[in-house]
Amino acid sequence: MSDRKDKWLVAASASAFVIAIMIVAWFKYRHLGYNGFDLSIYNQTFWNTIHGRFFENSINPPNYLGDHAEWPILILAPFYALVPHPLTLILLQAAAIAGSAFLIRLFAKDVNPRTGFRWMFVGLWLANPFVWNLALDEFHIIVFAIPLIILAAYGYRKRRYAIYLPATLGLALVREDMFIVVLGFAAMITWDWIRRRWNSREVLSWALVPTILSAAIFIIDQIAAKLASPVGYKFLIYYNWLGNGVFSILWGALVHPLMVIKHVLTFGTFSAAITMLLPFMFLPLWRRRWLLVAAAPAVEFLLTRTGVDVVIVRTQYMAPFLPLFFLAAVEGYETIRRYGQLVWRIIPRAVFPIVLSVSSVIIWFYYGPGTGIATAFSTDNERIKALKDAVAIIPSDAPVMGTMDTMAVLSSRRWLFPLGCVWIGKKQFGIGDYTMPRPPEYIIVDEHDLLYLTTIVPQINWVQSIYPSFAGNLRKVLAEGNFGVVYESAGVALLKRGVGGDWPLVNVRHDPKIEHPAKLSLGPLAFLGWSDKDNKPERRLYFSAPEKVIENLIMFVNGRPSILGNGLYPTSEWNRKEIVEVELDSSPPQMELRLAEAKGWVVVNGDGSQTLTLPKINFIGDKVTAP
């Protein structure tokens, strides 16, 4: 096959990959499936940048550089400006991943010039389950490190310094922590120098110069973070079990080696390593120099407070590992092809590529998108329809407080605030108070979001000291803006400034008229009855607390979780004997009610969207059945 035809086939395969990803992304976006915040953060940053407000971000105010120093935003912004839309970012990300197939081909061709050899690895790249996870997840600039890592490795393999040096410097510019990958390259080159006895000048130019220049970029990144945020680089909190500050963390790791070893050598670490290597049938272990490069970012993640587990394969943090595993697999396959007679006795040489493909397919279903990719094509439920209706009412330039599911579709505007951050009242990691630089004109309230906040947020370490005072933050915003409901359906309410009126979905009533009175004991509460709304499917339930309730309880209605007080007025704040009206988004012919305390968790679906689950439920008292 001619080289030109070979390139066209790679281009066709890469294009097919991008088209497949964008089809899923389109349906996922329409289904409000980009609910992990990251796409909304990036899209707003890009949107503000092309409008002259470089890196400005109101979701994590005031400037994105306070999160990460990701300079490729400035390079990608002109392409985004052609079609300023969140899916444009997904397209650019998919193109970077698919374009890396050309570099995989280039690297594999240098290892073995046979067409079948390089095509095997191009195909494995485009079908790799973790590559699909990256492409289907939210948008992340760290993904753009992938082609630069492959290019740097190719430059080193060919001893082309003019390729290697710019690639490593570009890698350092992608994100501040990619400096660690450059350190990994320096460590690998130093090891090669020791083994092959290079001259000192050569190792200085290949290892030391890129490290010094990348370190300078890292220092600039830290200065930018300090200028953008008063606390500086906030992600050092991940390592505060070792110390505070970069040097303190490094010193803590050095003087407490046994503690570090115990922290690193866990079942989670072992299972993550095995899962990462399974699609490659452990080929990278046959050519370990690229694993030495991967060891550098591995240390970065292993030393975080929570360590590493298999969940990493579904996240953007696979970006620095995937290309290095592929490079090691390419060289490893060539090594066993020449010298691995023992391997060929176990698996016939002609069968091995099939085994590799089958391994990728199996992992694709267990740790990749699997059948869960169909989530993107699911039919909108009533809640999603209501959220779409609410979004359609909001003017395109209005300041908005949005929910998790609506953040991405609302992010092409200057002022957007996450309801969860306002509810908590603190920035990420509790590093400061969350304040809105401009008050919102509209607020979307979603019972599902508040159930998420009520069951998951209290489990976060830094939150526990200030919980459960959060609900008052949102009530204060509603009161100051005199917000009132302009749309309400399926547990979703849209509020507008200056309208006034009741809270959405929950209110305190004095001597209400209850159509179906019931006075039944429901755990520590009294269920007083219900009323149906005129010509609407919703139903109002009435409760009171005979005694002070300490916990923030949730309620199951016919097995479906619902939040008492809707996050605005949790049960721990109820006054004795006052009557609280809670709105139910349906009116079933029979209701089975039961109270519980619950701990929530987030499950990542095959299409990269997130779903709330309640793995830990502690039911309180007996259930009550109301006809």
N, C-alpha and C positions, 0 to 999 in steps of 0.2 A: 504494500500500500504506500502511495506517495505521501511525503510529509505534509503536503498541502491538503490532500484529502483527509488525512488523519486529523489535522487541525479543525477542518470543517465538521467532522464527526463529533469531536469534543465540543465544538461550539453548539452543535445541534442538541447534544445530550445536556449540556449546561443550560441551554435555553428551555428545554423541556422541564428541567428541574425548577427553574424560575417560574415558568408558567404554572406548574403544579402547586408551588408554594403560594403564588398570588391568587389562585382560585380558592384555596383554603382560606387565605387571609381575607379575601373579599367577603366571603360568607361569615367568617368569624367576626369581622368588623361590623357587618350589618346585624349580627346577632348580639352585639355589645360584649364580645368575648375578650377584648383586650382590656381586662380588668385587673391587671397587675401593677398599675401606676406608671411603669417605666416608659411605655410608649407615650403617655400623656406628658410626662416630664420632658422627654426629648423633643416631642413635637412642639410644645410651647417654647422651648429654648430655641429651636430652629426658627419658629415663626417670629419670635421677637428679634432674633439675629438678623433675618432678612429685612426687618422693618427698622433696622438701625439701632436696636437695643441689644447689643451683643451680650449673649449668655444670660440675659435677664430671665428670671423664672419666679413666678408667684406661688407655685405649688410648694417648692422648697425655697422660700425667699431668702435673700433678694437676688442671688446670682448663682447660676449652675456651677461656676468654678469653685464654689464652696463645697460642692459634692465631689466632683472629679475634674481634673485638668485634662480635657479631651479636645485637643486642638484640631483634630480632623473635622470637627463641626464646622470650622471656618472654610475648609476645603469642600465639604459636601453641601454647604448652604446654597451655592449657586445652582446646583442640580435640583435641590429641594425647591428653590424659588420658581422653577419652571412649572411645577404643579405642587403648590404648598398644601399638602394633605398628609395625614398620618400614614396612609398606605404607601406614599412615596418613600418614606423611610424604610418600610418593610421591603420595598422593591430594591432599594440601594443595598440593604443588608443581604438579601437573597442573591443579588448580583455579585457581591463580594465573595460570598460562599461558593457560588457556582464558578466564578472566575478563578478560584483557587484550584479548580480541576485542571486548568492549563498548566499551573505551576507544578501540580502533582505529576502531570504527564512529563513535564520537562525534567523533573528530578528523576523519575523512574526511567526515562529514556537514557539518562546518563549512567544509571546503575546497570541497566540491561537494555540494549538497543532493540530487542525483539518487540514487535508491535503488540503481540498478545500480552506480554508482561506489563507494559504501561497501561494498556486498556483495562486489564484486570483491576489495577489500583484506581484508575479514573472512575470505573464503575462502582468500586467499593466506596469511594469517597462520596459520590452522588447518591448512593443508596444507604450510607451509614446512618444508623438510627440516631446517633448523637448529633450528627450534622443536621438532620431533620428537626431534632429538638431545638437546636440553635435557631434555625430558620423560622420555625413556627412560634417561637417564644416572642416576647415583647422585643422592641428594638434596643440594641446595645452597641455602643461604639467599640467595645472591646472585641467584637467579632472582626473588625477591620484589622486586628493584629494578625489574623490567620495568614493572609497572603504575604505579609511582611516577614513572618517567621519562616515560611517556606522559602521565600526569596533569600533571606539571610543564610539559611542552611545551604541552599543551592550555591550561593556565592562562595561560601566557605569550602564546600566540596570541590568546586572548580578552581579554588584559589583565585577568585576574582574580587579583589579588594574594593574595586569601584562599584560592585554590586553589594557586597557585604556591609560596608560602612554605612551607606545611605539607608539600607534596610534596617539596620540596628537603631540608627538615630530616628527613623520614622517610627519604629516600634516604641521607642521611649516617648515619642510625642502622642501616641495613641491614647495612653492613659498613664497616670503617674506610677502605678504599680507594675507597668510593663518594663520598667527599669530592672526589676527583679529577673525577668527573662533574659535581658542583656547580660546580667551577672551570670546567669546559667550558661549562656554561650561562652563567656569568658572562662568559667570553670572548666567547661568541656575542652576548650582550646588549650588551656593550661595543662590539662591532663594529657592531651595529644602531644604537647610539647615535651612533657616528661617522658612519655613512652617512646617518642620518635626522635628525641634529642635535636629539636630545632635549634637554630641560633637565636640568641636573646633578642636581637632586633626584630625578628619576625614575630615572636610572641608578643612583644611590646606593641607592635602595630595592630595585630589582630585581636588581642585581648585587652590591653591596657587603654589604648586610645579610645575605642568605643565606650569602654566603661567610664572613663573620665568625662567624655562628652555627654553621655547619658546621665551621669550623676549631676552634671550642671543643669540639664533639663529637669531632673527631679527636684533640684533645689528651687528652680524657677517655679515649678508646679506648687511647691510648698508655700512660696511667697504669694503666689496667686490665690491659693486657698486661704491664706491668712488675710489678704486684702478683701476677699469676697465674703469671709465669715469671721466674726470676732474670735471664734474658738479655734480657727485654723482647721487642720485636717482631722475631721471628726471620726473617721473610721479607725483611728488608733484605739478607740474604745473596745474594739474586738480583741485587743491584746492586753487589756488592763489587768488581767490575772498575772501578767509577768511584770508589769510596771507602767508608769505613765511617761509618755514621750518615747521617741525612737531609741535613744541611747539607753534609757532605763529598761526598755523592753528587751533589747539585745543583751544587756548585762544580766537581766533576770533569767534569760534563757541559758546563758553561759554558766552562771553560778548555781543553777538548780537543774542539772542535767537529768537526774532521776525523775524529777517531777515532769519534765518535758517528755521523757521517754514514756512514762506512764500515760501521759495525755495523748501521745501520738499513737501508741500501739494499742489500738482498740479494735473491736469487731467491726465498727463502722468504717474505719480506715481500710481494714482488710477487704471487706465486702465491696467498697468503692473501687479499690485497685483491681480486684478480680473482674468486676463488671466492666470497667473501662477497657480491659485487655481482651475480654471474651470475643468481641466482634473481629479481632485480629488473630484469634487462635494463638495468642501469646507470642506472635512473631516478633514484637519489639524486643523481647528478652534475648533474642539472638544477635541483636546489634544495639548495644546499650548506650552508645555515646549520646544519642538524642534523648534518652531517658535521663541522662545527667543534666541536660538543659531543663527538662521538665521537672526535675527535682527542685529547682529554685522556686517556681510558683507553687509547687506542692507544699513546700515549707511554709509559704505565705498562708495557705489555707489551713494546713494542719495545726498551726499555732494559734488560730483563732480560738476564742473561748469555747465555742461549741464543737470545734474540730471538723472532721469530714465524715460524711456518710454517703450512701449510694444515691441520695437525692441530687447530688452534684451533677449527675449525668443528664438531668432535665433542666439545667440552668445554663446561663451565659458563662459561668465560670469554667466550662469545658473548653472555651475558646483557646487558651494558651496550650492546652494539653493535646487536643485532637491533631493538629498538624504535626507535632513532634512524634506522636504515636504512629502516624502514617509514615513519616520519614523513616522511623526505626523499623516499621513493618516492611517497607520496600527493601531496605538494605538487609533486614533479617531474612526475608524470603530468598534473596539472592545468595545469602550465606548458606542457608540449608540446601538450596538447590545445588550448590557446588560441593558442600562438605557434610551435609546432614544425612548420611546413609542410614543412620538409626531411625530418623524420622520417616524415611521412605519405606522402611520395613514395616512400620506401623500403619502409615497412610500412603497408599500408592501415589507417586508423583502426579499422575494424570488426574487423580481424584481430589488432590489437595485444594485446587481453586474452587471446586464445588463445595467442599467442606467449609471453606472460608465464606462463601456466599450464603450457605445454609445457616452458619453461625450468626451472620449479620441479620438474616431474616428472623431468626428466633429472638435475638435481642431486640429487634425492631418492635416485636409484639409485647415483650415484657418490660423493656426500659425505654423504648422509643415511642413514637406516636401510637402504634398499634391500632386496634379498632376504635380507640378513643378519638381518633382524628375526625370521626363522624360527628362529634359534638358540634363542630363548626356548621354542619348542615342541618342541625335540628330545628324544629319549628319553634317560633317564638311562643313562650308561655305568656300568660296574662300580665305578669309583672314586667317582662321585657317590653311588651306592647305598651304598657303604661309609661315606662321610662322613655321610650321613643316619642310618645305623644307629648310628654313633658319637655323633652329636648326641643321638639319642633316649635313649641310656644316661645322659647327664649330667643331674643334678638341676637344676631351673630356677634355683636360687639359688647354685649352686656356683661358686667362682672357677675360671676356665678360661683356658688358653692355647690360642687357636684359630688356624686357618689362614686364608688369604685367602678361600677359598670358604665358610667356616663363620662368619666374623666377624659378618655381618649377622644370621643366624638365631640367634646366641648373644648378641646385644648388649643384650637387655632384662634386664640384671643389673648389679649394682654393680661387680663385678670381672671384667674381661675384658682379656686381654693378647695382642697379636699375636706369634705364634711368630717372625716375621721380626725384630721389634725385639729380642726376647730373644736371638735367634741372633747379631745384629750387636752387641748390647750397648750401643748408642748411640741417643739420640733423633734425630729428624729433623734433618738437616744436621750431625749430630755435635755438637750444642750441649751435650751432657752425657751422662752415663751413663744408660742405661735401667734403672731399678730398679722392681721390682714392689712396691707398698705392702703387698701381702698375697700370700703364696705360693699358687700355684694348687693345686687339688685334682685337677684333670684336665688332661691335655695331649693335644691331637690332633696327630699327626705324619703329614704327607702327603708322600710322595716327590715328587709334582708340585710342591709348594710349595718344597721344598728344592732341586729342580732350577732353579726360578725364581731362588731366592736365589743359588745358586752361579753361574749364568750371566749374571745381570743386575746384581746388586748390585756386583760388583767393578768395573763400568764407571763407577760414580758417583765423581765427583772426590774428595769428602771421605772416601770409604770406602777409597780405594786405599792410604793410608798405614798402615791397621790390618789390612787383609786379608792373609793368610788365617787369622787367629787366631780366627775367629768360632765355629767348631764347639765349642771348649772352653767357651764360655758356656752352651750348651744342655746339654752333658754335665755341667757343674757343677750345674745345676738338677736334672737327673735324679738325680744322686748324692745331693745334699742332701735331696731329698724321698723317696729310696728308691722311685722310681717303677717300676712294672712294667706290662706289657701286660695289659689285660683284654679287648681286642678287636683283631683284626687281619684285614684282608682287602684285596685289590686295591691294595697299596701304601699303605694307610692303617692307622694304629695308634692306639688310644686307650689312654693310660696313666693310672694312678691312683696317687695318693700312698700310700706305705706298703706297696705290693704287692711290690716288689722283683723281681729277676730280670734277664733279658737286656735289652740295648738293643733298640729296635724296628728290625727290618729289616736290621741289620748287627751283627756281633760278631766279636771276636778269639777264635779257637779254638786250643787246644793239642792237637795230634795228633788231629784229628777223624777220624771214620770216614766216608770218602768212598765212596759206593756206585758211582760211575762215575768212577774216577780218569783223569786225562788229562794232565798235564804238557806243556802247549803254551805256546810263547812268544807273548805278546800285547803287542806294543810293549815298554815297559819293565817290564811285569808278567809273571808266570807264571800261567797258568790251570791249576789243579790238578784240576779236575773238578767234579762236581755230585752232589747227592742230592735225591730227591723227598721231599716231606713226606707223611706218612701220611694217606691219604684227603682230601688237600687239593690244590688246583690249583697251589699255590706250589712253587717249586724253590729250593734253596740252591746258590749257586755259590761256589767257593773260589779265592782268589787269594793270591799273595805277591809281594813286591817284592825281587828279588835285589839291587838297588842302590837307594839313596835316590832317591825321586821328588820333583822340585821342584814340578811342576804339580798342580793339582787336576783330575783327569781325569773325564770322563763316559764311559759305555759305551753303545754302540748294540747292542741285541739284536734281530736280525731287522729292522733299520732303525728301531727304536723307541728313543728316548733313555732311558737310565736313569742314575741317579747312583751312582757308586761311593762307598760309605761313607755314603750317604744323608744327607749334610750333618752327620752326627754324627762321622764318622771319615774325613775326606777323604784322598786318596792322598798328599798332601804330608806327612801326619803318620804314615804307616805306617812301622813299624820294619822294618829289613831282615830278610827271611826269616820274619817272623811270618805266620801264616795268618789271612786275613780272610774271614769268611763274609758273603756278600751275598745277601739274599733277593730272588728274582724273583717277581712276582705272577702268573706263569703257568708252565706247563710244556709248551712247544712240543715237537713230536716231533723237530725239528732246530733247533739254535741257530747263528746266525751272529753272532759277537761281533767288535766293533771298538772301539778306544779313540779318543778325540778330545778336543780342547780346543774349547770352544764359547762364543759370546757370544749371549745371549738378547735378545729384544725382546718388547714387548707389543703386540698388535693389538687394537683396539677393534672388537667385532662390531656388527652393525646394531642389536641390542637393548641396546647399551651395556655388555654384559659384556666381560671381557678374556680373551684367550687368549695363552699363551706360544708364541713361535716362536723358532727357532734359525737366524737368517739367516747367521751366520758359523760354519762348522764346519771345523776343521783336524784331519783324521784323522791318527792316529799309528800307524805300523806297518801290517802287513797284517792282514786279517781272519782270524778263526779259525772253522772250522766244526766243531761238535761234534754227532755223530749222537745 
